[in-house]
Amino acid sequence: MSLYRVDKKELSVALFLTDGVVHEGVVFLSPFSPARAGRQTLLEVFREREPFFPFRDNSESFALVNKNAITHARYVEAEEEELALGEELSVRIVFFGGEVLQGKIRLAMPEGQNRLQDHVNAAPGFFPLEGGEYRYIVNGALIREIAPQR
């Protein structure tokens, strides 16, 4: 055990990979966010510059997972997680390979740039999607198409 060890919070997630494999397990979140007060969020993990992050699956196997191989991650909303401000828009996302995901995004863009196109083009790789009882982190680089829903 190291003197410099920081206890991490475990967040249960399902990782949906580009090859169709789904990994269920936990991602480790820091007690300190690099960008704001409070705990690190799953979105912050996905937006970190490093391409790999630690993951432990439900069989207790540990691996480093490449974020670029993940189409989306599903999790139950953490209590302390804040929702983004902005106009809510229902969307339908189709990934390469044909998988479909539906939910709501928040268009938190400057006035005059609050279209769906502006949002997905400005998102730094990964963005959040609200889907009923679940939250998702979506890899924008692996979306084949996204459309607003009524």
Backbone bond lengths (Angstrom), bond angles and torsions (degrees), N, CA, C in turn:
res aa  C-N    CA-C-N  psi(-1)  N-CA   C-N-CA  omega(-1)  CA-C   N-CA-C  phi
1 M - - - 1.455 - - 1.514 108.59 -
2 S 1.295 116.62 135.70 1.452 122.74 -176.97 1.515 111.25 -93.45
3 L 1.316 115.45 146.84 1.453 121.81 174.95 1.522 110.31 -65.14
4 Y 1.328 117.29 -25.43 1.458 122.66 -175.95 1.531 113.42 -96.18
5 R 1.303 117.20 10.33 1.471 122.01 -178.73 1.535 110.08 -66.08
6 V 1.340 115.33 136.89 1.454 122.26 175.49 1.524 107.07 -116.32
7 D 1.328 117.60 123.62 1.457 120.53 178.54 1.522 109.70 -68.44
8 K 1.314 115.40 130.45 1.460 121.86 -178.46 1.528 109.37 -104.12
9 K 1.326 114.89 150.78 1.457 121.17 174.28 1.517 107.21 -87.26
10 E 1.313 116.83 136.16 1.459 121.19 177.45 1.523 109.22 -93.39
11 L 1.328 116.13 129.60 1.463 122.15 177.96 1.526 107.94 -117.39
12 S 1.326 116.43 122.07 1.468 121.19 178.04 1.521 109.89 -70.74
13 V 1.341 115.69 129.62 1.459 121.36 -178.86 1.526 110.30 -141.73
14 A 1.328 114.72 160.52 1.463 122.16 167.51 1.515 105.48 -118.13
15 L 1.332 116.47 124.18 1.462 122.33 179.40 1.525 108.61 -101.62
16 F 1.326 116.82 123.22 1.461 122.65 179.30 1.525 107.47 -100.83
17 L 1.331 116.37 115.64 1.460 121.91 -174.32 1.527 112.02 -95.25
18 T 1.320 115.16 160.79 1.465 121.81 -177.12 1.528 112.75 -61.95
19 D 1.329 117.93 -26.02 1.469 120.80 -179.66 1.524 113.04 -88.42
20 G 1.343 118.15 6.81 1.461 121.96 178.66 1.518 114.59 93.10
21 V 1.319 117.83 -8.09 1.458 121.56 178.85 1.525 109.45 -74.30
22 V 1.326 115.85 141.23 1.466 121.34 175.37 1.526 107.61 -118.19
23 H 1.348 115.69 122.16 1.472 121.54 177.38 1.518 108.49 -105.21
24 E 1.329 116.38 126.84 1.461 120.37 175.18 1.515 108.41 -110.81
25 G 1.340 115.48 136.21 1.450 120.18 -178.87 1.513 110.57 174.81
26 V 1.343 115.94 -143.23 1.462 119.82 -178.21 1.525 111.24 -130.86
27 V 1.335 113.34 147.12 1.466 123.13 171.62 1.518 105.65 -110.31
28 F 1.314 116.96 147.20 1.458 121.91 -176.04 1.524 110.17 -101.11
29 L 1.341 115.79 122.36 1.464 121.86 -178.61 1.518 109.87 -107.91
30 S 1.307 115.93 138.32 1.460 122.02 178.15 1.529 109.91 -72.16
31 P 1.338 117.29 149.79 1.467 119.00 175.02 1.527 112.41 -71.89
32 F 1.335 116.32 -7.10 1.461 120.90 -178.05 1.525 110.41 -127.05
33 S 1.322 116.52 125.38 1.456 121.38 176.03 1.523 109.10 -77.76
34 P 1.329 117.83 140.97 1.463 119.45 177.34 1.532 112.93 -75.24
35 A 1.350 117.56 -12.45 1.461 119.96 -172.14 1.524 115.64 -118.88
36 R 1.339 117.30 -12.99 1.463 119.46 -175.53 1.523 109.38 -159.03
37 A 1.321 116.93 176.23 1.463 120.45 176.80 1.521 109.20 -73.30
38 G 1.307 117.11 143.12 1.461 121.62 177.66 1.518 112.45 109.24
39 R 1.326 113.75 -175.37 1.465 121.45 -179.57 1.520 111.94 -71.76
40 Q 1.312 114.44 156.54 1.463 121.19 172.98 1.529 108.79 -67.05
41 T 1.326 116.67 144.78 1.460 121.26 176.89 1.525 109.80 -103.74
42 L 1.327 115.89 164.78 1.457 120.18 177.23 1.524 110.57 -63.32
43 L 1.325 117.44 -38.14 1.466 120.37 177.33 1.525 110.53 -58.99
44 E 1.321 117.90 -40.83 1.475 120.72 178.49 1.525 111.27 -63.81
45 V 1.339 117.42 -37.44 1.474 120.43 176.42 1.526 109.39 -60.51
46 F 1.323 116.60 -46.17 1.463 120.08 -178.14 1.524 112.58 -68.81
47 R 1.312 117.63 -27.97 1.466 120.21 -179.23 1.528 113.59 -89.43
48 E 1.334 118.06 -2.95 1.470 119.64 175.72 1.521 109.02 -63.70
49 R 1.303 115.62 152.42 1.471 122.42 -176.07 1.527 113.00 -65.64
50 E 1.318 117.44 -33.64 1.465 120.77 -176.90 1.529 110.36 -66.89
51 P 1.343 117.55 136.80 1.460 120.13 -175.88 1.534 114.59 -76.56
52 F 1.324 119.32 -19.36 1.457 122.28 -177.18 1.522 111.16 -115.69
53 F 1.336 115.87 148.81 1.462 121.22 174.21 1.529 108.52 -140.01
54 P 1.344 117.41 153.85 1.465 120.57 -178.85 1.527 111.85 -75.29
55 F 1.329 115.20 143.30 1.455 122.91 -178.10 1.524 108.66 -146.27
56 R 1.330 116.80 136.65 1.469 121.21 174.63 1.518 107.72 -118.82
57 D 1.343 116.42 121.93 1.462 118.72 -177.94 1.525 110.79 -81.97
58 N 1.330 116.06 175.63 1.463 120.81 -174.67 1.521 113.68 -67.62
59 S 1.332 118.06 -14.31 1.469 120.72 175.51 1.530 111.06 -92.32
60 E 1.357 115.89 10.64 1.471 124.19 178.21 1.525 113.84 73.64
61 S 1.342 117.65 13.80 1.462 120.98 175.66 1.526 109.11 -81.32
62 F 1.317 116.15 136.92 1.457 122.58 -178.44 1.524 108.99 -103.37
63 A 1.346 116.66 139.72 1.462 120.92 177.49 1.517 108.93 -152.12
64 L 1.315 115.39 161.43 1.458 121.85 169.09 1.520 105.91 -100.73
65 V 1.333 116.83 125.85 1.462 122.13 -175.18 1.522 109.35 -106.57
66 N 1.325 115.84 136.52 1.461 122.53 177.95 1.526 108.91 -82.02
67 K 1.329 117.62 118.22 1.469 122.16 -178.52 1.526 111.68 -59.77
68 N 1.312 117.62 -31.80 1.466 120.92 -178.27 1.519 112.73 -67.90
69 A 1.339 118.14 -14.06 1.464 122.56 179.07 1.529 111.91 -93.88
70 I 1.336 117.58 2.62 1.466 122.10 -176.08 1.526 109.62 -105.22
71 T 1.336 116.26 121.89 1.466 119.24 174.57 1.522 110.24 -76.04
72 H 1.350 115.69 -43.73 1.461 120.11 177.89 1.525 109.90 -161.46
73 A 1.320 114.10 160.36 1.461 121.91 176.78 1.519 107.86 -123.56
74 R 1.331 116.40 139.93 1.470 121.56 -180.00 1.524 108.84 -116.19
75 Y 1.320 116.16 137.45 1.463 120.87 178.57 1.516 109.80 -154.95
76 V 1.331 115.20 164.60 1.460 120.80 174.73 1.509 106.83 -88.49
77 E 1.311 116.17 136.26 1.466 121.84 -175.76 1.524 111.28 -56.59
78 A 1.322 115.83 132.61 1.456 121.38 175.80 1.526 108.94 -75.61
79 E 1.317 117.01 146.19 1.465 121.56 -177.02 1.513 112.88 -57.52
80 E 1.332 117.82 -42.30 1.459 120.65 -174.18 1.529 113.37 -85.64
81 E 1.315 117.19 -0.47 1.457 120.39 -177.71 1.526 110.66 -74.19
82 E 1.317 116.56 131.69 1.459 121.51 -179.55 1.521 109.67 -95.63
83 L 1.323 115.39 141.97 1.461 119.77 175.57 1.521 109.33 -81.78
84 A 1.310 115.82 144.03 1.467 120.49 177.97 1.521 109.63 -69.19
85 L 1.307 114.94 152.58 1.454 120.47 174.95 1.516 108.40 -83.32
86 G 1.317 116.48 163.05 1.456 120.31 176.72 1.505 112.03 126.55
87 E 1.326 114.75 170.58 1.462 121.65 -179.67 1.523 110.07 -70.34
88 E 1.341 116.43 133.62 1.457 121.83 -179.62 1.525 109.29 -86.88
89 L 1.338 116.42 135.50 1.458 121.43 -179.09 1.525 109.42 -136.44
90 S 1.335 116.73 126.76 1.468 121.33 175.62 1.524 108.69 -78.52
91 V 1.331 115.86 133.71 1.463 120.47 -178.33 1.522 110.98 -134.76
92 R 1.306 114.67 159.45 1.469 124.06 172.56 1.519 106.17 -120.62
93 I 1.327 115.61 124.60 1.463 122.11 -177.70 1.522 108.59 -113.05
94 V 1.325 116.38 133.37 1.463 121.76 173.46 1.524 106.76 -118.17
95 F 1.326 115.83 124.15 1.460 121.51 179.49 1.522 109.84 -90.90
96 F 1.336 116.85 161.55 1.455 120.38 171.04 1.527 106.28 -56.79
97 G 1.302 118.09 133.89 1.456 121.68 -175.22 1.520 111.77 101.51
98 G 1.345 117.34 -14.89 1.454 120.66 173.07 1.517 117.46 98.52
99 E 1.325 119.35 -7.10 1.467 119.79 179.75 1.526 109.71 -64.18
100 V 1.344 115.47 139.26 1.457 122.11 -177.06 1.527 109.61 -114.62
101 L 1.322 115.34 139.66 1.459 122.46 177.29 1.519 107.70 -135.94
102 Q 1.337 116.51 135.08 1.464 120.72 178.88 1.515 109.46 -123.67
103 G 1.326 115.92 146.81 1.444 120.80 178.38 1.507 110.78 175.97
104 K 1.333 115.12 -162.25 1.460 120.83 -177.86 1.522 110.26 -121.38
105 I 1.317 114.70 136.54 1.462 120.70 173.20 1.524 107.10 -113.34
106 R 1.308 115.53 163.80 1.465 120.69 176.68 1.520 108.08 -114.13
107 L 1.317 114.99 123.01 1.462 121.38 -179.81 1.525 108.22 -86.26
108 A 1.304 116.16 91.00 1.465 122.13 -178.95 1.521 108.60 -104.53
109 M 1.317 114.98 69.70 1.459 121.10 -175.82 1.520 109.13 -121.59
110 P 1.342 117.53 160.52 1.469 120.15 176.64 1.531 111.05 -60.86
111 E 1.322 115.46 152.90 1.461 120.29 178.72 1.532 109.67 -55.94
112 G 1.313 114.87 137.91 1.465 120.04 -178.00 1.525 112.12 89.31
113 Q 1.325 116.95 -10.03 1.467 121.60 178.33 1.522 109.82 -131.39
114 N 1.343 116.52 38.68 1.452 119.87 -174.63 1.532 112.85 -108.66
115 R 1.324 116.42 30.53 1.460 121.33 174.35 1.530 109.32 -86.97
116 L 1.323 116.03 160.64 1.462 121.38 175.74 1.524 110.28 -55.98
117 Q 1.311 117.29 -43.75 1.473 121.74 179.46 1.529 110.89 -58.15
118 D 1.338 117.02 -43.94 1.469 120.54 178.92 1.522 111.04 -61.98
119 H 1.327 115.65 -41.54 1.472 120.62 -177.78 1.531 111.50 -63.71
120 V 1.324 117.23 -52.52 1.470 119.11 -176.18 1.525 112.05 -69.80
121 N 1.313 118.01 -29.86 1.464 120.01 177.25 1.519 112.22 -74.51
122 A 1.334 117.69 -26.01 1.466 121.06 -178.35 1.527 113.02 -92.78
123 A 1.325 118.00 -19.33 1.468 121.03 -177.41 1.524 109.32 -62.38
124 P 1.333 116.89 131.61 1.475 119.89 -179.01 1.525 112.42 -78.01
125 G 1.325 116.87 71.50 1.464 121.47 176.68 1.515 113.18 84.79
126 F 1.312 117.53 -68.28 1.458 122.80 -176.39 1.516 109.93 -110.84
127 F 1.333 116.24 144.18 1.457 120.06 176.55 1.531 109.88 -143.22
128 P 1.338 116.82 156.44 1.469 120.20 -178.66 1.524 112.44 -82.19
129 L 1.333 114.77 151.66 1.455 123.40 176.36 1.522 106.93 -138.58
130 E 1.314 117.61 130.90 1.462 121.90 177.89 1.517 108.06 -95.58
131 G 1.321 116.71 129.74 1.458 120.20 -177.57 1.509 113.11 -136.13
132 G 1.324 117.54 67.23 1.463 120.61 179.84 1.515 110.85 71.93
133 E 1.330 116.77 -122.23 1.463 119.66 -178.28 1.536 112.94 -75.62
134 Y 1.314 116.78 -12.63 1.468 120.73 -178.97 1.520 111.35 -110.59
135 R 1.320 114.19 157.20 1.463 122.63 168.33 1.525 105.45 -113.43
136 Y 1.328 115.11 153.81 1.456 120.89 179.14 1.517 109.24 -131.10
137 I 1.318 115.25 150.97 1.452 122.70 166.47 1.521 104.47 -114.44
138 V 1.327 116.52 121.84 1.461 122.26 -173.34 1.526 109.57 -109.05
139 N 1.329 115.78 135.21 1.459 122.22 176.05 1.528 108.26 -86.84
140 G 1.327 116.12 101.91 1.458 121.28 -177.25 1.516 113.70 -59.06
141 A 1.319 117.99 -27.36 1.462 121.42 -178.92 1.526 112.56 -70.45
142 L 1.340 117.58 -15.62 1.456 120.42 -176.91 1.527 113.16 -110.27
143 I 1.347 115.56 13.46 1.458 120.26 176.54 1.527 108.97 -85.25
144 R 1.338 115.07 128.76 1.470 119.61 173.96 1.515 110.56 -81.77
145 E 1.341 116.07 -41.82 1.467 120.19 176.26 1.518 109.83 -156.70
146 I 1.334 114.67 152.20 1.463 121.86 177.17 1.523 106.72 -139.14
147 A 1.346 115.41 136.21 1.457 120.19 -177.06 1.520 110.25 -140.86
148 P 1.339 116.51 144.92 1.472 118.93 175.60 1.523 110.36 -68.19
149 Q 1.332 116.64 149.11 1.463 123.24 178.48 1.513 109.33 -118.68
150 R 1.282 117.26 149.63 1.478 121.97 177.70 1.494 110.77 -95.97
